């Protein structure tokens, strides 16, 4: 199997391609759609390492009254630094 020789970073990149194809051409079937769960798992397995600057911005926004979720994960598996879901 092709995916067996790919590392998590490579499978993560394929997941991004699959999401792009789905958004741009929703009527098309992505060739690796049967492996989409495996690709998404590799993508979401990536460690989130927020920077000190991100934390400072988050703290400042909280003080200004902008409530938000820090490192919010969308249903597609994307991690947003700050979000109001």
C-alpha positions as CSV (number, residue, x, y, z in Angstrom):
1,X,0.0,0.0,0.0
2,X,1.3,3.5,-0.9
3,X,0.3,5.1,2.4
4,X,2.4,2.5,4.3
5,X,5.6,4.0,3.0
6,X,4.6,7.6,3.8
7,X,5.4,9.2,7.1
8,X,2.9,11.3,9.1
9,X,4.1,14.6,7.5
10,X,3.6,13.2,4.0
11,X,0.1,11.8,4.9
12,X,-0.7,15.2,6.5
13,X,0.1,16.9,3.2
14,X,-2.1,14.5,1.3
15,X,-5.0,15.3,3.7
16,X,-4.6,19.0,2.9
17,X,-4.8,18.1,-0.8
18,X,-7.9,16.1,-0.2
19,X,-9.6,18.9,1.7
20,X,-8.7,21.3,-1.1
21,X,-10.1,19.0,-3.8
22,X,-13.3,18.6,-1.8
23,X,-13.7,22.4,-1.4
24,X,-12.8,23.3,-5.0
25,X,-14.5,20.5,-6.8
26,X,-17.1,18.9,-4.5
27,X,-18.5,16.7,-7.3
28,X,-15.1,15.0,-7.7
29,X,-14.2,11.9,-5.7
30,X,-10.7,12.1,-4.3
31,X,-8.7,9.1,-5.4
32,X,-7.6,8.2,-1.9
33,X,-11.0,8.8,-0.3
34,X,-11.0,5.3,1.2
35,X,-7.9,6.3,3.2
36,X,-9.1,9.8,4.2
37,X,-9.5,8.8,7.9
38,X,-5.8,7.6,8.0
39,X,-4.7,10.9,6.3
40,X,-6.8,13.0,8.7
41,X,-5.4,11.1,11.7
42,X,-1.8,11.8,10.6
43,X,-2.8,15.5,10.2
44,X,-4.4,15.9,13.6
45,X,-1.7,13.9,15.3
46,X,0.7,16.8,14.7
47,X,1.7,18.5,17.9
48,X,0.4,21.9,18.5
49,X,3.1,24.2,19.9
50,X,1.8,27.7,20.4
51,X,4.4,30.4,20.6
52,X,4.9,32.8,23.5
53,X,3.6,35.6,21.2
54,X,0.3,33.6,20.6
55,X,-0.2,33.2,24.3
56,X,0.4,36.9,24.9
57,X,-2.1,37.9,22.2
58,X,-4.6,35.6,23.6
59,X,-4.2,37.0,27.1
60,X,-4.4,40.6,25.7
61,X,-7.6,39.8,23.8
62,X,-9.2,38.2,26.9
63,X,-8.4,41.4,28.9
64,X,-10.1,43.5,26.2
65,X,-13.2,41.3,26.5
66,X,-12.8,39.2,23.4
67,X,-13.6,35.8,24.6
68,X,-12.2,33.0,22.4
69,X,-11.0,29.5,22.3
70,X,-7.2,29.0,22.2
71,X,-6.0,26.4,19.7
72,X,-9.5,25.5,18.4
73,X,-9.7,22.5,16.2
74,X,-12.3,22.5,13.4
75,X,-14.3,19.5,12.3
76,X,-11.9,19.2,9.4
77,X,-8.9,18.9,11.7
78,X,-7.5,22.4,11.3
79,X,-6.1,24.1,14.4
80,X,-6.9,27.8,14.6
81,X,-4.8,29.8,16.9
82,X,-7.7,31.8,18.2
83,X,-11.4,31.3,17.4
84,X,-14.9,32.2,18.4
85,X,-16.7,28.9,17.4
